[in-house]
Amino acid sequence: MKKILLILLVICTIPKTIAQQESSFGAGEWFKFRMSYSGFLKAGNATLTVKETKLKGKDVYHVVGKGWTTGMIKWFFRVEDLYESYFDKNAIIPYRFIRKIDEGGHIKDIEINFDHTANKAHVYNKKHNTKRVFSTPENVQDMVSTYYYLRDNIDVNSLKNGQEIRTDMFFDEENYGFKLKYLGEETIETDFGYVHALKFRPYVMAGRVFKEEESLTLWVSKDKNKVPLRIKADLAVGSLRADLEAYKGLKHSFKIKVE
């Protein structure tokens, strides 16, 4: 259960295209996800909130992601995760990323400031009081901004079954090459009704957390919002599922099929 919000954010990535489209999100958007373990046990909740603010005189979106365990599980393994990203409202490139987590006593408190002119990431590890500088690829994203950047640039009409998409992300103290495969379209049943969705297979590192490279599957709505609807993860022990439970502030109408 240590990876509730990390799994949710990383695998919400959707493919990049060249053509810029109408923005899929705006300030005031809010998602809440219900987490369940091995298909039946309530494990926790996660939320994503989009706000507007200024950072060093620049207009930015401030996205706050939170994750926490609930019910019986929190008595055995308590999780309180906080992720924050400040990224440019127009270019959607990150200026600052914050990761503050407490997962069963495993604590991290990291702030990353990005210099896109020099292609550097300045990492301040507050727990250990260390500061390091890393080289990054051009236009690198953080774990949170990746979702919003790619979400705004998806071209549904150009996707082909089996297509693989790669993108660059900087996380903690390393560059991360993320790969995603498009699996086609599917209509799924949600808390809000049946929704036409795009289905993806993110690739992850097999080992201690995930059962194998292709352990994850996610569904996003096939509409202008690109809402993350469901995530399934086969873990080294058991499985984890996240379902969209509540939302507000969507920029476009949420298309639900009438059966």
Backbone as CSV, one residue per row, in Angstrom:
resi,resn,N_x,N_y,N_z,CA_x,CA_y,CA_z,C_x,C_y,C_z
1,MET,0.809,-1.212,0.000,0.000,0.000,0.000,0.842,1.262,0.000
2,LYS,2.176,1.142,-0.056,3.026,2.319,0.021,2.914,3.205,-1.206
3,LYS,2.389,2.695,-2.350,2.496,3.409,-3.610,1.164,3.943,-4.110
4,ILE,0.202,4.172,-3.214,-1.147,4.551,-3.637,-1.130,5.744,-4.587
5,LEU,-0.647,6.911,-4.130,-0.709,8.099,-4.977,0.347,8.061,-6.065
6,LEU,1.512,7.488,-5.787,2.550,7.374,-6.795,2.042,6.601,-7.997
7,ILE,1.398,5.445,-7.765,0.842,4.649,-8.854,-0.188,5.459,-9.626
8,LEU,-1.072,6.121,-8.893,-2.149,6.875,-9.513,-1.617,7.959,-10.435
9,LEU,-0.627,8.720,-9.981,-0.132,9.837,-10.763,0.719,9.400,-11.946
10,VAL,1.624,8.470,-11.703,2.507,8.042,-12.769,1.741,7.416,-13.914
11,ILE,0.767,6.586,-13.631,0.101,5.863,-14.696,-1.076,6.607,-15.287
12,CYS,-1.275,7.842,-14.866,-2.291,8.667,-15.515,-1.734,9.336,-16.766
13,THR,-0.533,8.956,-17.201,0.080,9.558,-18.362,-0.619,9.114,-19.635
14,ILE,-0.839,10.065,-20.575,-1.435,9.749,-21.865,-0.589,10.364,-22.968
15,PRO,-0.688,9.866,-24.215,0.306,10.166,-25.223,0.349,11.590,-25.736
16,LYS,1.576,12.006,-26.088,1.863,13.338,-26.612,1.681,13.364,-28.124
17,THR,1.139,14.452,-28.653,1.064,14.667,-30.083,1.620,16.046,-30.396
18,ILE,1.787,16.328,-31.658,2.400,17.597,-32.044,1.390,18.745,-31.988
19,ALA,0.203,18.525,-32.463,-0.783,19.596,-32.572,-1.383,19.950,-31.208
20,GLN,-1.370,21.251,-30.901,-1.979,21.723,-29.667,-3.492,21.782,-29.833
21,GLN,-4.225,21.333,-28.868,-5.670,21.341,-28.931,-6.226,22.231,-27.827
22,GLU,-7.549,22.362,-27.826,-8.201,23.116,-26.766,-7.865,22.481,-25.428
23,SER,-7.602,23.318,-24.419,-7.204,22.817,-23.113,-8.270,21.893,-22.535
24,SER,-7.815,20.814,-21.908,-8.740,19.818,-21.373,-9.082,20.057,-19.908
25,PHE,-8.440,21.036,-19.268,-8.656,21.258,-17.838,-8.485,22.731,-17.502
26,GLY,-8.852,23.091,-16.278,-8.688,24.455,-15.807,-8.737,24.505,-14.298
27,ALA,-8.547,25.701,-13.756,-8.583,25.873,-12.306,-9.949,25.469,-11.766
28,GLY,-9.962,24.810,-10.622,-11.205,24.365,-10.001,-11.513,22.901,-10.238
29,GLU,-10.749,22.257,-11.125,-10.972,20.826,-11.365,-10.533,20.028,-10.139
30,TRP,-11.327,19.010,-9.805,-11.047,18.188,-8.621,-11.515,16.769,-8.874
31,PHE,-10.633,15.802,-8.584,-10.959,14.386,-8.698,-10.770,13.719,-7.344
32,LYS,-11.620,12.723,-7.060,-11.423,11.876,-5.887,-11.503,10.420,-6.332
33,PHE,-10.529,9.616,-5.883,-10.447,8.212,-6.268,-10.589,7.310,-5.055
34,ARG,-11.277,6.209,-5.256,-11.446,5.179,-4.235,-10.464,4.050,-4.527
35,MET,-9.628,3.720,-3.548,-8.630,2.678,-3.719,-9.101,1.387,-3.052
36,SER,-8.928,0.264,-3.731,-9.284,-1.027,-3.136,-8.147,-2.019,-3.355
37,TYR,-7.963,-2.895,-2.397,-6.872,-3.862,-2.426,-7.431,-5.266,-2.670
38,SER,-6.858,-5.965,-3.659,-7.253,-7.339,-4.019,-8.748,-7.456,-4.324
39,GLY,-9.331,-6.369,-4.845,-10.682,-6.415,-5.375,-11.823,-6.206,-4.408
40,PHE,-11.552,-6.196,-3.093,-12.684,-6.078,-2.172,-12.399,-5.218,-0.941
41,LEU,-11.165,-5.080,-0.541,-10.838,-4.378,0.699,-10.559,-2.900,0.443
42,LYS,-11.350,-2.026,1.060,-11.142,-0.589,0.916,-9.773,-0.228,1.472
43,ALA,-8.955,0.421,0.644,-7.573,0.679,1.022,-7.293,2.136,1.324
44,GLY,-7.974,3.045,0.615,-7.674,4.455,0.841,-8.348,5.344,-0.183
45,ASN,-7.936,6.593,-0.183,-8.456,7.584,-1.121,-7.306,8.419,-1.669
46,ALA,-7.554,9.043,-2.806,-6.600,9.980,-3.386,-7.369,11.097,-4.059
47,THR,-6.820,12.303,-4.039,-7.460,13.448,-4.679,-6.439,14.210,-5.518
48,LEU,-6.933,14.878,-6.560,-6.139,15.783,-7.385,-6.920,17.079,-7.521
49,THR,-6.271,18.202,-7.208,-6.925,19.506,-7.246,-6.094,20.480,-8.067
50,VAL,-6.746,21.237,-8.967,-6.064,22.223,-9.795,-6.428,23.626,-9.313
51,LYS,-5.393,24.432,-9.015,-5.592,25.808,-8.587,-4.778,26.742,-9.488
52,GLU,-5.042,28.043,-9.393,-4.247,29.058,-10.084,-3.495,29.897,-9.066
53,THR,-2.237,30.258,-9.393,-1.471,31.126,-8.505,-0.330,31.741,-9.299
54,LYS,0.580,32.414,-8.599,1.776,32.973,-9.222,2.999,32.419,-8.521
55,LEU,4.059,32.166,-9.295,5.324,31.708,-8.742,6.436,32.530,-9.381
56,LYS,7.085,33.324,-8.559,8.145,34.225,-9.039,7.657,35.089,-10.198
57,GLY,6.427,35.602,-10.048,5.852,36.510,-11.032,5.231,35.847,-12.241
58,LYS,5.271,34.516,-12.318,4.718,33.815,-13.469,3.356,33.219,-13.125
59,ASP,2.433,33.255,-14.091,1.126,32.632,-13.907,1.270,31.119,-14.033
60,VAL,0.886,30.418,-12.998,1.054,28.960,-12.988,-0.204,28.269,-12.494
61,TYR,-0.321,26.991,-12.870,-1.273,26.098,-12.214,-0.548,25.434,-11.047
62,HIS,-1.255,25.319,-9.955,-0.730,24.637,-8.777,-1.615,23.409,-8.559
63,VAL,-1.067,22.239,-8.841,-1.813,20.995,-8.683,-1.372,20.307,-7.396
64,VAL,-2.343,19.933,-6.576,-2.073,19.262,-5.306,-2.665,17.853,-5.354
65,GLY,-1.813,16.853,-5.143,-2.257,15.472,-5.078,-2.068,14.929,-3.678
66,LYS,-3.094,14.301,-3.134,-3.019,13.730,-1.792,-3.478,12.278,-1.829
67,GLY,-2.848,11.445,-1.006,-3.255,10.056,-0.880,-3.137,9.599,0.558
68,TRP,-4.102,8.787,1.012,-4.064,8.328,2.397,-4.820,7.011,2.535
69,THR,-4.360,6.186,3.461,-5.038,4.931,3.748,-6.229,5.192,4.656
70,THR,-7.208,4.288,4.593,-8.419,4.421,5.407,-8.782,3.067,6.017
71,GLY,-9.761,3.087,6.922,-10.309,1.858,7.486,-9.283,1.017,8.221
72,MET,-9.447,-0.305,8.105,-8.594,-1.233,8.839,-7.137,-1.147,8.411
73,ILE,-6.902,-0.885,7.110,-5.536,-0.913,6.604,-4.655,0.137,7.271
74,LYS,-5.230,1.306,7.575,-4.395,2.360,8.152,-3.878,1.993,9.544
75,TRP,-4.520,1.048,10.206,-4.027,0.628,11.513,-2.811,-0.276,11.376
76,PHE,-2.682,-0.916,10.210,-1.525,-1.784,9.968,-0.433,-1.061,9.187
77,PHE,-0.851,-0.188,8.274,0.126,0.525,7.447,-0.449,1.886,7.100
78,ARG,-0.003,2.902,7.766,-0.534,4.247,7.592,0.216,4.985,6.471
79,VAL,-0.534,5.547,5.540,0.042,6.299,4.429,-0.551,7.699,4.391
80,GLU,0.314,8.695,4.320,-0.090,10.086,4.091,0.882,10.673,3.077
81,ASP,0.416,10.838,1.844,1.257,11.320,0.747,0.773,12.681,0.255
82,LEU,1.730,13.548,-0.057,1.418,14.857,-0.623,2.353,15.116,-1.795
83,TYR,1.766,15.431,-2.948,2.528,15.790,-4.132,2.007,17.140,-4.640
84,GLU,2.920,18.039,-5.000,2.524,19.346,-5.524,3.370,19.685,-6.747
85,SER,2.735,20.292,-7.729,3.443,20.732,-8.925,2.994,22.144,-9.291
86,TYR,3.963,22.998,-9.578,3.699,24.342,-10.084,4.208,24.366,-11.524
87,PHE,3.295,24.507,-12.493,3.739,24.502,-13.881,3.096,25.639,-14.674
88,ASP,3.795,26.070,-15.718,3.385,27.199,-16.545,2.008,26.960,-17.151
89,LYS,1.132,27.952,-17.074,-0.244,27.790,-17.541,-0.331,27.576,-19.038
90,ASN,0.598,28.148,-19.789,0.543,28.031,-21.242,1.417,26.905,-21.777
91,ALA,2.684,26.906,-21.396,3.612,25.897,-21.910,3.473,24.558,-21.193
92,ILE,2.901,24.563,-20.004,2.770,23.376,-19.159,4.127,22.682,-18.987
93,ILE,5.089,23.461,-18.492,6.368,22.908,-18.068,6.535,23.229,-16.586
94,PRO,7.088,22.310,-15.804,7.134,22.496,-14.350,8.245,23.444,-13.905
95,TYR,7.917,24.239,-12.901,8.912,25.095,-12.253,9.292,24.551,-10.881
96,ARG,8.340,23.941,-10.209,8.612,23.418,-8.870,7.769,22.166,-8.619
97,PHE,8.395,21.183,-7.968,7.715,19.942,-7.619,8.040,19.589,-6.170
98,ILE,7.017,19.182,-5.421,7.183,18.851,-4.007,6.651,17.447,-3.761
99,ARG,7.424,16.649,-3.063,6.988,15.309,-2.663,7.236,15.162,-1.163
100,LYS,6.152,15.042,-0.413,6.238,14.910,1.039,5.385,13.720,1.442
101,ILE,6.043,12.639,1.866,5.315,11.395,2.132,5.714,10.783,3.470
102,ASP,4.756,10.074,4.053,4.996,9.252,5.234,4.269,7.940,4.987
103,GLU,5.017,6.898,4.671,4.438,5.611,4.307,4.939,4.559,5.290
104,GLY,4.165,4.350,6.338,4.554,3.389,7.349,5.865,3.740,8.026
105,GLY,6.122,5.037,8.195,7.362,5.486,8.813,8.478,5.775,7.822
106,HIS,8.261,5.409,6.555,9.227,5.750,5.495,8.906,7.174,5.044
107,ILE,9.802,8.111,5.342,9.517,9.532,5.132,10.426,10.118,4.057
108,LYS,9.822,10.914,3.166,10.571,11.702,2.195,10.003,13.112,2.171
109,ASP,10.903,14.082,2.026,10.500,15.484,1.960,11.433,16.160,0.962
110,ILE,10.997,16.229,-0.298,11.857,16.675,-1.388,11.209,17.824,-2.150
111,GLU,12.000,18.839,-2.474,11.557,19.939,-3.333,12.499,20.019,-4.522
112,ILE,11.909,20.077,-5.731,12.701,20.176,-6.964,12.327,21.459,-7.690
113,ASN,13.325,22.268,-8.021,13.117,23.474,-8.815,13.803,23.283,-10.164
114,PHE,13.048,23.524,-11.243,13.536,23.266,-12.592,14.017,24.553,-13.258
115,ASP,15.182,24.457,-13.898,15.733,25.529,-14.716,15.715,25.034,-16.155
116,HIS,14.707,25.451,-16.920,14.551,24.945,-18.284,15.494,25.626,-19.265
117,THR,16.076,26.738,-18.881,17.071,27.387,-19.740,18.374,26.598,-19.747
118,ALA,18.787,26.155,-18.561,20.027,25.388,-18.431,19.797,23.877,-18.444
119,ASN,18.518,23.471,-18.489,18.157,22.049,-18.419,18.755,21.391,-17.176
120,LYS,18.403,21.961,-16.026,18.880,21.465,-14.739,17.712,21.304,-13.770
121,ALA,17.858,20.339,-12.866,16.898,20.146,-11.778,17.656,20.326,-10.469
122,HIS,17.200,21.277,-9.651,17.824,21.565,-8.358,17.016,20.842,-7.277
123,VAL,17.601,19.822,-6.681,16.899,18.950,-5.743,17.329,19.257,-4.309
124,TYR,16.351,19.617,-3.495,16.586,19.900,-2.082,15.922,18.805,-1.265
125,ASN,16.739,17.953,-0.680,16.239,16.880,0.183,16.185,17.425,1.604
126,LYS,14.989,17.803,2.036,14.840,18.472,3.328,15.071,17.519,4.495
127,LYS,14.767,16.240,4.307,14.964,15.271,5.380,16.444,15.148,5.731
128,HIS,17.290,15.108,4.712,18.732,14.939,4.924,19.496,16.250,4.807
129,ASN,18.763,17.350,4.503,19.367,18.677,4.368,20.509,18.675,3.344
130,THR,20.222,18.108,2.155,21.208,18.081,1.074,20.631,18.754,-0.164
131,LYS,21.527,19.337,-0.963,21.133,19.980,-2.214,22.029,19.470,-3.335
132,ARG,21.375,19.009,-4.424,22.121,18.495,-5.568,21.504,19.027,-6.856
133,VAL,22.337,19.088,-7.905,21.882,19.578,-9.211,22.081,18.474,-10.245
134,PHE,21.034,18.231,-11.060,21.070,17.168,-12.060,20.755,17.744,-13.439
135,SER,21.387,17.192,-14.463,21.062,17.557,-15.841,19.773,16.843,-16.247
136,THR,18.953,17.508,-17.048,17.676,16.936,-17.488,17.511,17.095,-18.993
137,PRO,16.677,16.274,-19.614,16.356,16.465,-21.035,15.584,17.774,-21.225
138,GLU,15.560,18.250,-22.433,14.817,19.471,-22.748,13.328,19.249,-22.523
139,ASN,12.668,20.246,-21.936,11.222,20.202,-21.674,10.804,19.017,-20.804
140,VAL,11.656,18.650,-19.870,11.342,17.538,-18.974,10.142,17.897,-18.097
141,GLN,9.391,16.883,-17.701,8.226,17.074,-16.846,8.470,16.461,-15.475
142,ASP,7.700,16.899,-14.485,7.706,16.191,-13.212,6.573,15.155,-13.239
143,MET,6.452,14.400,-12.157,5.503,13.293,-12.133,4.059,13.757,-12.285
144,VAL,3.734,14.928,-11.745,2.363,15.438,-11.801,2.101,16.186,-13.101
145,SER,3.025,17.086,-13.479,2.798,17.906,-14.669,2.725,17.064,-15.939
146,THR,3.364,15.893,-15.937,3.334,15.003,-17.101,1.902,14.712,-17.538
147,TYR,1.061,14.373,-16.569,-0.324,14.039,-16.879,-1.039,15.202,-17.562
148,TYR,-0.887,16.402,-17.016,-1.608,17.550,-17.550,-1.044,17.998,-18.900
149,TYR,0.269,17.889,-19.054,0.895,18.261,-20.324,0.438,17.334,-21.453
150,LEU,0.524,16.035,-21.207,0.153,15.091,-22.251,-1.358,15.017,-22.448
151,ARG,-2.071,15.182,-21.381,-3.537,15.202,-21.467,-4.017,16.307,-22.405
152,ASP,-3.320,17.442,-22.399,-3.714,18.574,-23.226,-3.300,18.415,-24.679
153,ASN,-2.493,17.398,-24.994,-1.968,17.253,-26.344,-2.342,15.938,-27.006
154,ILE,-3.260,15.217,-26.430,-3.646,13.943,-27.031,-4.464,14.166,-28.304
155,ASP,-4.163,13.384,-29.315,-4.941,13.398,-30.557,-5.589,12.023,-30.688
156,VAL,-6.821,11.929,-30.256,-7.517,10.645,-30.221,-7.558,9.999,-31.597
157,ASN,-7.704,10.804,-32.638,-7.872,10.262,-33.986,-6.601,9.640,-34.553
158,SER,-5.444,9.987,-33.982,-4.181,9.463,-34.522,-3.712,8.205,-33.804
159,LEU,-4.366,7.820,-32.716,-3.935,6.648,-31.963,-4.195,5.358,-32.727
160,LYS,-3.225,4.432,-32.645,-3.369,3.129,-33.294,-3.117,2.037,-32.262
161,ASN,-3.874,0.960,-32.339,-3.696,-0.153,-31.405,-2.249,-0.647,-31.419
162,GLY,-1.693,-0.808,-30.232,-0.318,-1.269,-30.114,0.711,-0.165,-30.178
163,GLN,0.283,1.055,-30.438,1.212,2.183,-30.527,1.883,2.428,-29.178
164,GLU,3.206,2.632,-29.196,3.950,2.926,-27.984,4.388,4.380,-27.977
165,ILE,4.247,5.010,-26.828,4.578,6.416,-26.660,5.586,6.547,-25.525
166,ARG,6.587,7.394,-25.702,7.607,7.608,-24.679,7.655,9.080,-24.307
167,THR,7.994,9.356,-23.076,8.126,10.734,-22.625,9.175,10.804,-21.517
168,ASP,9.714,12.008,-21.285,10.757,12.216,-20.284,10.196,12.843,-19.019
169,MET,10.604,12.290,-17.884,10.138,12.750,-16.582,11.321,12.748,-15.608
170,PHE,11.361,13.717,-14.694,12.377,13.712,-13.638,11.669,13.475,-12.316
171,PHE,12.176,12.475,-11.562,11.505,12.082,-10.326,12.541,11.812,-9.250
172,ASP,12.381,12.469,-8.097,13.320,12.372,-6.982,14.706,12.858,-7.407
173,GLU,15.598,11.945,-7.811,16.944,12.363,-8.189,17.402,11.692,-9.481
174,GLU,16.449,11.392,-10.368,16.844,10.745,-11.615,15.854,11.021,-12.738
175,ASN,16.378,10.951,-13.960,15.540,11.050,-15.146,14.890,9.697,-15.391
176,TYR,13.638,9.750,-15.807,12.848,8.539,-15.946,12.212,8.518,-17.327
177,GLY,12.557,7.515,-18.112,11.945,7.352,-19.427,10.678,6.524,-19.301
178,PHE,9.537,7.146,-19.549,8.253,6.475,-19.351,7.704,5.989,-20.688
179,LYS,7.255,4.748,-20.739,6.714,4.156,-21.965,5.294,3.674,-21.733
180,LEU,4.458,3.889,-22.738,3.037,3.591,-22.626,2.554,2.959,-23.925
181,LYS,1.696,1.941,-23.844,1.128,1.312,-25.036,-0.381,1.539,-25.077
182,TYR,-0.876,1.916,-26.254,-2.313,2.121,-26.444,-2.963,0.791,-26.817
183,LEU,-4.037,0.439,-26.093,-4.685,-0.870,-26.277,-6.054,-0.796,-26.952
184,GLY,-6.493,0.406,-27.316,-7.772,0.523,-27.994,-8.854,1.158,-27.135
185,GLU,-10.110,1.038,-27.590,-11.241,1.652,-26.906,-12.086,0.588,-26.196
186,GLU,-12.750,1.027,-25.127,-13.591,0.111,-24.358,-14.642,0.916,-23.597
187,THR,-15.832,0.402,-23.510,-16.867,1.030,-22.689,-16.880,0.342,-21.332
188,ILE,-16.691,1.133,-20.265,-16.629,0.551,-18.927,-17.735,1.124,-18.037
189,GLU,-18.119,0.338,-17.041,-19.129,0.771,-16.081,-18.438,1.500,-14.935
190,THR,-18.904,2.713,-14.630,-18.337,3.518,-13.561,-19.431,3.873,-12.548
191,ASP,-19.068,4.609,-11.517,-20.047,5.068,-10.541,-21.065,6.017,-11.160
192,PHE,-20.758,6.551,-12.341,-21.614,7.565,-12.967,-22.390,7.014,-14.155
193,GLY,-22.143,5.764,-14.503,-22.778,5.154,-15.661,-21.719,4.570,-16.578
194,TYR,-22.128,4.176,-17.780,-21.190,3.622,-18.756,-20.474,4.747,-19.498
195,VAL,-19.142,4.631,-19.602,-18.338,5.688,-20.218,-17.442,5.080,-21.289
196,HIS,-17.408,5.721,-22.440,-16.519,5.292,-23.527,-15.106,5.722,-23.165
197,ALA,-14.170,4.768,-23.143,-12.827,5.047,-22.619,-11.733,4.612,-23.580
198,LEU,-10.567,5.222,-23.408,-9.338,4.817,-24.068,-8.546,3.978,-23.068
199,LYS,-7.987,2.876,-23.544,-7.318,1.928,-22.649,-5.816,1.912,-22.931
200,PHE,-5.013,1.948,-21.851,-3.562,2.012,-21.994,-2.860,0.989,-21.104
201,ARG,-1.625,0.662,-21.487,-0.785,-0.231,-20.704,0.550,0.479,-20.431
202,PRO,0.709,1.101,-19.263,2.002,1.696,-18.920,3.009,0.602,-18.554
203,TYR,4.261,0.811,-18.917,5.310,-0.134,-18.552,5.986,0.334,-17.270
204,VAL,6.192,-0.594,-16.343,6.804,-0.269,-15.058,7.941,-1.251,-14.794
205,MET,8.727,-0.961,-13.773,9.834,-1.842,-13.411,9.324,-2.988,-12.535
206,ALA,9.504,-4.206,-13.013,9.086,-5.372,-12.239,10.026,-5.578,-11.059
207,GLY,9.471,-6.123,-9.986,10.325,-6.368,-8.836,9.567,-6.307,-7.535
208,ARG,10.038,-5.422,-6.642,9.522,-5.398,-5.276,8.061,-4.962,-5.207
209,VAL,7.646,-4.008,-6.052,6.279,-3.480,-5.990,5.382,-4.131,-7.030
210,PHE,5.804,-4.095,-8.302,4.965,-4.608,-9.384,5.340,-6.029,-9.755
211,LYS,4.323,-6.796,-10.150,4.520,-8.201,-10.469,5.372,-8.380,-11.714
212,GLU,5.100,-7.575,-12.750,5.866,-7.641,-13.990,5.766,-6.309,-14.713
213,GLU,6.508,-6.166,-15.840,6.545,-4.904,-16.575,5.159,-4.431,-17.012
214,GLU,4.302,-5.375,-17.379,2.982,-5.023,-17.892,1.908,-5.248,-16.831
215,SER,2.183,-4.789,-15.627,1.277,-5.018,-14.497,0.155,-3.988,-14.398
216,LEU,0.228,-2.916,-15.162,-0.732,-1.822,-15.021,-1.647,-1.697,-16.230
217,THR,-2.890,-1.324,-15.972,-3.846,-0.991,-17.021,-4.627,0.224,-16.564
218,LEU,-4.854,1.189,-17.466,-5.664,2.342,-17.090,-6.622,2.719,-18.203
219,TRP,-7.692,3.375,-17.790,-8.734,3.835,-18.701,-8.965,5.321,-18.480
220,VAL,-9.005,6.103,-19.589,-9.350,7.525,-19.504,-10.525,7.789,-20.430
221,SER,-11.355,8.746,-20.060,-12.555,9.015,-20.850,-12.202,9.533,-22.236
222,LYS,-12.938,9.053,-23.237,-12.728,9.507,-24.610,-13.613,10.725,-24.865
223,ASP,-13.222,11.821,-24.254,-13.893,13.095,-24.472,-12.859,14.191,-24.301
224,LYS,-13.267,15.431,-24.277,-12.318,16.538,-24.203,-11.641,16.653,-22.843
225,ASN,-12.186,16.003,-21.835,-11.608,16.094,-20.491,-10.445,15.129,-20.265
226,LYS,-10.471,13.960,-20.921,-9.467,12.901,-20.697,-9.388,12.551,-19.207
227,VAL,-10.530,12.263,-18.610,-10.614,11.979,-17.172,-10.072,10.579,-16.874
228,PRO,-9.175,10.425,-15.894,-8.754,9.082,-15.483,-9.892,8.390,-14.752
229,LEU,-10.382,7.284,-15.312,-11.563,6.616,-14.777,-11.225,5.439,-13.869
230,ARG,-10.237,4.661,-14.272,-9.927,3.436,-13.527,-8.471,3.043,-13.761
231,ILE,-7.876,2.479,-12.730,-6.507,1.972,-12.797,-6.469,0.623,-12.101
232,LYS,-5.823,-0.340,-12.729,-5.622,-1.651,-12.109,-4.134,-1.954,-12.091
233,ALA,-3.658,-2.462,-10.957,-2.246,-2.790,-10.814,-2.090,-4.156,-10.161
234,ASP,-1.346,-5.043,-10.829,-0.982,-6.325,-10.226,0.325,-6.126,-9.476
235,LEU,0.265,-6.254,-8.156,1.431,-6.015,-7.330,2.166,-7.315,-7.044
236,ALA,3.347,-7.196,-6.460,4.100,-8.389,-6.084,3.278,-9.242,-5.124
237,VAL,2.483,-8.559,-4.283,1.559,-9.243,-3.371,0.184,-8.607,-3.541
238,GLY,-0.802,-9.338,-4.092,-2.149,-8.815,-4.262,-2.276,-7.880,-5.455
239,SER,-3.331,-7.104,-5.481,-3.597,-6.159,-6.566,-4.213,-4.888,-5.997
240,LEU,-4.087,-3.814,-6.744,-4.611,-2.519,-6.326,-5.459,-1.940,-7.446
241,ARG,-6.586,-1.347,-7.084,-7.467,-0.738,-8.070,-7.898,0.632,-7.582
242,ALA,-7.923,1.597,-8.500,-8.401,2.944,-8.207,-9.557,3.272,-9.145
243,ASP,-10.658,3.746,-8.590,-11.826,4.138,-9.380,-12.212,5.573,-9.071
244,LEU,-12.525,6.321,-10.122,-13.002,7.683,-9.918,-14.317,7.637,-9.152
245,GLU,-14.349,8.322,-8.018,-15.512,8.286,-7.135,-16.310,9.587,-7.154
246,ALA,-15.618,10.705,-7.385,-16.287,12.007,-7.404,-15.443,12.982,-8.219
247,TYR,-16.089,14.006,-8.750,-15.378,15.023,-9.529,-16.174,16.318,-9.499
248,LYS,-15.502,17.411,-9.791,-16.165,18.699,-9.992,-15.231,19.616,-10.766
249,GLY,-15.800,20.652,-11.332,-15.008,21.657,-12.032,-14.451,21.231,-13.370
250,LEU,-15.057,20.215,-14.027,-14.572,19.812,-15.344,-14.801,20.947,-16.345
251,LYS,-13.858,21.115,-17.247,-13.955,22.197,-18.228,-14.973,21.896,-19.315
252,HIS,-15.158,20.610,-19.613,-16.082,20.193,-20.671,-17.100,19.211,-20.102
253,SER,-18.152,18.964,-20.842,-19.161,18.016,-20.384,-18.570,16.605,-20.332
254,PHE,-18.970,15.869,-19.317,-18.506,14.505,-19.098,-19.502,13.585,-19.812
255,LYS,-19.042,12.896,-20.836,-19.956,12.113,-21.667,-20.197,10.731,-21.069
256,ILE,-21.443,10.503,-20.687,-21.849,9.212,-20.120,-22.869,8.582,-21.058
257,LYS,-22.661,7.322,-21.391,-23.544,6.632,-22.332,-24.829,6.194,-21.644
258,VAL,-25.926,6.271,-22.369,-27.210,5.781,-21.870,-27.432,4.392,-22.450
259,GLU,-27.497,3.406,-21.570,-27.667,2.013,-22.028,-29.151,1.653,-22.097
